[in-house]
Amino acid sequence: MSEAKFNKAVEIIQSLPKDGPVKPTQDDQLYFYKYFKQATVGDVNTPRPGMLDFTGKFKWDAWKSVEGTLREECWTKYVEKLIEILKRADDEESKKYLAEVESV
């Protein structure tokens, strides 16, 4: 998997309208988050958020769960998950995004 394909996938994820036809679940969003952070930052480099920061703890724990994963593997997992979600949506917009990812 190439970094260019990963970057295109990130661009698509970040541009998805909240009320659009392609709706990643919360689990999907955490999946994207952990592999994005691992690919772009590396292993967790911050302390775990405090007790009352539930969202922060979920995100930190997700990222921590992929510690040691190589950057290239993160790229692959991120792109494959996006492709899976786009195929599941199976509408014109998702087909357009799919063609964009696959053309890189």
C-alpha positions in Angstrom: 0.0 0.0 0.0 1.3 3.4 -0.9 1.4 6.5 1.3 -0.3 8.4 -1.6 -3.3 6.0 -1.4 -3.4 6.4 2.4 -3.3 10.2 2.0 -6.2 10.0 -0.5 -8.2 7.8 1.9 -7.6 10.3 4.7 -8.7 13.1 2.5 -11.9 11.3 1.6 -12.7 10.4 5.3 -12.2 13.9 6.4 -14.4 15.3 3.6 -17.4 13.0 4.2 -20.5 15.1 5.1 -22.0 14.2 8.4 -25.4 13.7 6.9 -24.1 12.0 3.7 -24.8 8.4 2.5 -21.4 7.1 3.7 -21.6 6.9 7.5 -18.7 5.2 9.3 -19.9 3.8 12.7 -18.3 4.9 15.9 -16.3 1.7 15.8 -15.2 2.5 12.3 -14.2 6.0 13.4 -12.1 4.7 16.2 -10.5 2.2 13.8 -9.6 5.1 11.4 -8.3 7.2 14.3 -6.0 4.5 15.7 -4.4 3.6 12.4 -4.1 7.3 11.4 -2.3 8.2 14.6 -0.1 5.1 14.5 0.8 5.8 10.8 1.4 9.5 11.3 2.8 9.8 14.9 3.9 6.2 15.8 3.5 4.7 19.2 1.4 6.5 21.8 3.5 9.4 23.1 1.0 11.0 25.5 -0.2 10.0 29.0 -3.7 8.4 29.2 -6.4 11.0 29.6 -8.1 11.4 33.0 -11.1 9.6 34.4 -13.7 12.1 33.1 -12.4 12.3 29.6 -14.3 9.3 28.2 -13.8 10.1 24.5 -10.1 10.8 25.1 -9.6 7.5 26.9 -11.4 5.6 24.1 -9.2 7.2 21.5 -6.0 6.7 23.5 -6.8 3.1 24.3 -7.6 2.4 20.6 -4.3 4.0 19.6 -2.4 2.1 22.3 -4.0 -1.2 21.0 -2.0 -0.9 17.7 1.3 0.0 19.3 4.2 -1.3 17.3 2.3 -1.6 14.1 4.4 -0.7 11.1 3.4 2.5 9.2 2.9 0.5 5.9 0.5 -1.9 7.7 -1.4 1.0 9.1 -1.8 2.5 5.6 -3.1 -0.8 4.3 -5.6 -1.3 7.2 -6.9 2.3 6.9 -7.4 2.1 3.1 -9.0 -1.4 3.2 -11.5 -0.3 5.9 -12.5 2.7 3.8 -13.0 0.5 0.7 -15.1 -1.9 2.8 -17.3 1.0 4.0 -17.7 2.5 0.5 -18.7 -0.9 -1.0 -21.2 -1.3 1.8 -22.8 2.1 1.1 -23.0 1.2 -2.6 -24.3 4.5 -3.9 -23.1 6.9 -6.6 -21.1 9.1 -4.1 -19.3 6.1 -2.6 -18.5 4.7 -6.1 -16.9 8.0 -7.0 -14.8 7.9 -3.8 -13.9 4.3 -4.5 -12.7 5.2 -8.0 -10.6 8.0 -6.5 -8.9 5.7 -4.0 -8.3 2.9 -6.5 -6.8 5.3 -9.1 -4.0 6.4 -6.9 
